[in-house]
């Protein structure tokens, strides 16, 4: 985890805890490092949407989106994507088992401590 991500997670936690002004201050702090002379976030668009968008931009390609989607119970929509395999699912509903990394069969067979109850 890098410093920028900690600011975004803290800002989201503050917002969801009802501390919107503190969350805005946290987001402004990180965004001033990214964009010089940024106006206050609520002037651009709704704060929470802005927070999520800025985190996606800042963390692009770092593999953090899955954790955000699971925490927020969001679905995956790739219906307009052109850079994914044709056999990959285009839409995955929130809470789907596809969001859970599976333990490889080789590991299951080699470890007698893992049982069917470990899901």
MIDOSE-1310 file (N, C-alpha, C; in nm, 2 decimals, decimal comma, always signed):
residues 119
xxxx	+0,09/-0,12/+0,00/+0,00/+0,00/+0,00/+0,09/+0,12/+0,00; +0,06/+0,22/-0,08/+0,14/+0,34/-0,08/+0,06/+0,45/-0,02; +0,13/+0,56/+0,01/+0,08/+0,67/+0,09/-0,05/+0,73/+0,03; -0,05/+0,75/-0,10/-0,17/+0,80/-0,17/-0,29/+0,72/-0,14
xxxx	-0,28/+0,59/-0,14/-0,40/+0,50/-0,12/-0,45/+0,52/+0,02; -0,36/+0,54/+0,12/-0,40/+0,55/+0,26/-0,48/+0,68/+0,27; -0,45/+0,79/+0,20/-0,53/+0,91/+0,21/-0,67/+0,88/+0,15; -0,68/+0,81/+0,04/-0,81/+0,79/-0,03/-0,89/+0,70/+0,06
xxxx	-0,83/+0,59/+0,12/-0,91/+0,51/+0,21/-0,96/+0,58/+0,33; -0,87/+0,67/+0,39/-0,91/+0,75/+0,51/-1,02/+0,84/+0,47; -1,01/+0,91/+0,35/-1,11/+1,00/+0,31/-1,25/+0,93/+0,29; -1,25/+0,81/+0,24/-1,37/+0,74/+0,22/-1,43/+0,70/+0,35
xxxx	-1,34/+0,65/+0,44/-1,39/+0,61/+0,58/-1,45/+0,73/+0,65; -1,39/+0,84/+0,64/-1,44/+0,96/+0,71/-1,58/+1,00/+0,65; -1,58/+1,00/+0,52/-1,71/+1,03/+0,45/-1,82/+0,94/+0,49; -1,79/+0,81/+0,49/-1,89/+0,71/+0,53/-1,93/+0,71/+0,68
xxxx	-1,84/+0,77/+0,76/-1,87/+0,79/+0,90/-1,95/+0,92/+0,93; -1,98/+0,99/+0,83/-2,06/+1,11/+0,84/-1,97/+1,24/+0,87; -1,84/+1,23/+0,85/-1,75/+1,34/+0,87/-1,71/+1,39/+0,74; -1,80/+1,45/+0,66/-1,78/+1,49/+0,53/-1,67/+1,60/+0,52
xxxx	-1,68/+1,70/+0,61/-1,58/+1,81/+0,60/-1,44/+1,76/+0,62; -1,42/+1,66/+0,71/-1,28/+1,61/+0,73/-1,24/+1,52/+0,61; -1,34/+1,45/+0,55/-1,31/+1,38/+0,43/-1,27/+1,47/+0,32; -1,33/+1,58/+0,30/-1,30/+1,68/+0,20/-1,16/+1,73/+0,22
xxxx	-1,13/+1,76/+0,34/-0,99/+1,81/+0,38/-0,89/+1,70/+0,34; -0,92/+1,58/+0,37/-0,82/+1,47/+0,34/-0,80/+1,45/+0,19; -0,91/+1,46/+0,11/-0,90/+1,45/-0,03/-0,83/+1,57/-0,09; -0,86/+1,69/-0,04/-0,79/+1,81/-0,09/-0,64/+1,80/-0,07
xxxx	-0,60/+1,74/+0,05/-0,46/+1,72/+0,08/-0,39/+1,64/-0,02; -0,44/+1,53/-0,06/-0,38/+1,44/-0,16/-0,39/+1,50/-0,30; -0,50/+1,56/-0,33/-0,51/+1,61/-0,47/-0,42/+1,73/-0,49; -0,39/+1,81/-0,39/-0,30/+1,92/-0,41/-0,16/+1,87/-0,45
xxxx	-0,13/+1,75/-0,41/+0,00/+1,69/-0,45/+0,00/+1,65/-0,59; -0,12/+1,61/-0,64/-0,14/+1,56/-0,78/-0,17/+1,67/-0,87; -0,26/+1,76/-0,84/-0,30/+1,87/-0,93/-0,28/+2,00/-0,86; -0,19/+2,09/-0,91/-0,17/+2,22/-0,85/-0,29/+2,31/-0,86
xxxx	-0,32/+2,39/-0,76/-0,43/+2,48/-0,76/-0,56/+2,42/-0,78; -0,59/+2,30/-0,72/-0,72/+2,24/-0,73/-0,82/+2,31/-0,65; -0,94/+2,33/-0,70/-1,04/+2,39/-0,62/-1,10/+2,29/-0,53; -1,18/+2,33/-0,43/-1,24/+2,24/-0,33/-1,32/+2,13/-0,41
xxxx	-1,30/+2,00/-0,37/-1,37/+1,89/-0,44/-1,51/+1,91/-0,47; -1,59/+1,96/-0,38/-1,74/+1,96/-0,40/-1,77/+2,06/-0,51; -1,68/+2,15/-0,55/-1,71/+2,24/-0,66/-1,70/+2,17/-0,80; -1,63/+2,06/-0,80/-1,61/+1,99/-0,93/-1,73/+1,89/-0,95
xxxx	-1,77/+1,81/-0,86/-1,89/+1,72/-0,87/-1,92/+1,67/-0,73; -2,02/+1,59/-0,72/-2,05/+1,53/-0,59/-1,93/+1,47/-0,52; -1,91/+1,50/-0,40/-1,78/+1,46/-0,33/-1,75/+1,31/-0,34; -1,84/+1,23/-0,30/-1,81/+1,08/-0,30/-1,78/+1,03/-0,43
xxxx	-1,85/+1,07/-0,54/-1,82/+1,03/-0,67/-1,68/+1,08/-0,71; -1,65/+1,20/-0,67/-1,51/+1,25/-0,70/-1,41/+1,17/-0,63; -1,43/+1,14/-0,51/-1,34/+1,06/-0,43/-1,31/+0,93/-0,50; -1,41/+0,86/-0,53/-1,40/+0,73/-0,60/-1,32/+0,74/-0,73
xxxx	-1,36/+0,84/-0,81/-1,30/+0,86/-0,94/-1,15/+0,90/-0,92; -1,12/+0,99/-0,83/-0,98/+1,02/-0,81/-0,89/+0,91/-0,76; -0,95/+0,82/-0,68/-0,88/+0,71/-0,63/-0,85/+0,61/-0,75; -0,95/+0,59/-0,83/-0,93/+0,50/-0,95/-0,82/+0,56/-1,04
xxxx	-0,82/+0,69/-1,06/-0,72/+0,75/-1,15/-0,58/+0,73/-1,09; -0,57/+0,76/-0,96/-0,44/+0,76/-0,89/-0,39/+0,62/-0,88; -0,48/+0,52/-0,85/-0,43/+0,38/-0,83/-0,45/+0,29/-0,96; -0,47/+0,36/-1,07/-0,49/+0,28/-1,19/-0,37/+0,18/-1,22
xxxx	-0,40/+0,06/-1,25/-0,31/-0,04/-1,28/-0,24/-0,10/-1,16; -0,28/-0,07/-1,04/-0,21/-0,12/-0,92/-0,29/-0,24/-0,85; -0,40/-0,28/-0,91/-0,47/-0,40/-0,86/-0,55/-0,37/-0,74; -0,60/-0,25/-0,71/-0,67/-0,22/-0,59/-0,82/-0,22/-0,61
xxxx	-0,87/-0,21/-0,74/-1,01/-0,20/-0,77/-1,09/-0,31/-0,71; -1,04/-0,43/-0,71/-1,12/-0,55/-0,66/-1,15/-0,53/-0,51; -1,06/-0,48/-0,43/-1,08/-0,46/-0,29/-1,19/-0,35/-0,27; -1,18/-0,24/-0,35/-1,29/-0,14/-0,34/-1,42/-0,19/-0,38
xxxx	-1,43/-0,27/-0,48/-1,56/-0,33/-0,53/-1,62/-0,42/-0,42; -1,53/-0,50/-0,36/-1,58/-0,59/-0,26/-1,63/-0,51/-0,13; -1,55/-0,41/-0,09/-1,59/-0,34/+0,03/-1,72/-0,26/+0,01; -1,74/-0,20/-0,12/-1,86/-0,12/-0,14/-1,97/-0,21/-0,20
xxxx	-1,95/-0,34/-0,22/-2,05/-0,42/-0,27/-2,10/-0,38/-0,41; -2,00/-0,35/-0,50/-2,03/-0,30/-0,63/-2,01/-0,41/-0,73; -2,09/-0,40/-0,84/-2,08/-0,50/-0,95/-1,97/-0,46/-1,05; -1,93/-0,55/-1,13/-1,83/-0,52/-1,24/-1,90/-0,51/-1,37
xxxx	-1,88/-0,41/-1,45/-1,95/-0,39/-1,58/-1,84/-0,36/-1,68; -1,81/-0,46/-1,77/-1,72/-0,44/-1,88/-1,79/-0,45/-2,01; -1,91/-0,41/-2,02/-1,99/-0,43/-2,14/-1,93/-0,34/-2,25; -1,87/-0,23/-2,22/-1,82/-0,14/-2,32/-1,66/-0,15/-2,34
xxxx	-1,60/-0,25/-2,26/-1,46/-0,27/-2,27/-1,42/-0,34/-2,40; -1,31/-0,31/-2,46/-1,27/-0,37/-2,58/-1,13/-0,44/-2,56; -1,08/-0,43/-2,44/-0,94/-0,49/-2,42/-0,94/-0,61/-2,33; -1,06/-0,69/-2,32/-1,06/-0,81/-2,24/-1,10/-0,92/-2,33
xxxx	-1,06/-1,04/-2,29/-1,09/-1,16/-2,36/-1,24/-1,18/-2,39; -1,27/-1,23/-2,51/-1,41/-1,25/-2,55/-1,48/-1,35/-2,46; -1,41/-1,44/-2,40/-1,47/-1,54/-2,31/-1,48/-1,49/-2,17; -1,42/-1,38/-2,13/-1,43/-1,33/-2,00/-1,57/-1,27/-1,98
xxxx	-1,63/-1,28/-1,86/-1,76/-1,23/-1,83/-1,76/-1,08/-1,85; -1,86/-1,03/-1,91/-1,88/-0,88/-1,93/-1,94/-0,81/-1,81; -2,02/-0,89/-1,74/-2,09/-0,83/-1,62/-2,08/-0,94/-1,50; -2,04/-0,89/-1,39/-2,03/-0,98/-1,27/-2,10/-0,90/-1,16
xxxx	-2,21/-0,96/-1,10/-2,29/-0,90/-1,00/-2,21/-0,89/-0,87; -2,24/-0,79/-0,79/-2,17/-0,77/-0,66/-2,20/-0,90/-0,57; -2,09/-0,94/-0,50/-2,10/-1,06/-0,42/-2,08/-1,19/-0,49; -2,05/-1,19/-0,62/-2,03/-1,31/-0,69/-1,91/-1,39/-0,64
xxxx	-1,91/-1,52/-0,65/-1,80/-1,60/-0,62/-1,68/-1,58/-0,71; -1,70/-1,51/-0,82/-1,59/-1,48/-0,92/-1,50/-1,38/-0,86; -1,54/-1,30/-0,75/-1,46/-1,21/-0,69/-1,37/-1,27/-0,58; -1,38/-1,40/-0,56/-1,31/-1,47/-0,46/-1,20/-1,55/-0,53
xxxx	-1,07/-1,53/-0,49/-0,97/-1,61/-0,55/-0,98/-1,75/-0,49; -0,97/-1,84/-0,58/-0,98/-1,98/-0,55/-0,85/-2,04/-0,51; -0,85/-2,13/-0,42/-0,72/-2,20/-0,38/-0,70/-2,31/-0,49; -0,58/-2,32/-0,54/-0,55/-2,42/-0,65/-0,57/-2,56/-0,60
xxxx	-0,62/-2,65/-0,69/-0,64/-2,79/-0,66/-0,51/-2,85/-0,61; -0,40/-2,82/-0,66/-0,27/-2,87/-0,62/-0,25/-2,84/-0,47; -0,28/-2,72/-0,43/-0,27/-2,69/-0,29/-0,37/-2,76/-0,20; -0,49/-2,77/-0,25/-0,59/-2,85/-0,17/-0,55/-2,99/-0,15
xxxx	-0,50/-3,05/-0,25/-0,46/-3,19/-0,25/-0,33/-3,21/-0,16; -0,25/-3,11/-0,15/-0,12/-3,12/-0,07/-0,14/-3,09/+0,07; -0,25/-3,02/+0,11/-0,27/-2,98/+0,25/-0,39/-3,05/+0,31; -0,37/-3,14/+0,40/-0,48/-3,21/+0,45/-0,56/-3,13/+0,56
xxxx	-0,51/-3,01/+0,60/-0,58/-2,93/+0,69/-0,69/-2,85/+0,63; -0,69/-2,84/+0,49/-0,80/-2,77/+0,42/-0,91/-2,86/+0,39; -1,03/-2,83/+0,44/-1,14/-2,92/+0,42/-1,25/-2,85/+0,34; -1,36/-2,93/+0,31/-1,47/-2,87/+0,23/-1,53/-2,75/+0,30
xxx	-1,52/-2,75/+0,43/-1,58/-2,64/+0,51/-1,51/-2,51/+0,50; -1,39/-2,51/+0,45/-1,31/-2,39/+0,43/-1,34/-2,33/+0,29; -1,45/-2,24/+0,29/-1,49/-2,18/+0,17/-1,46/-2,03/+0,17
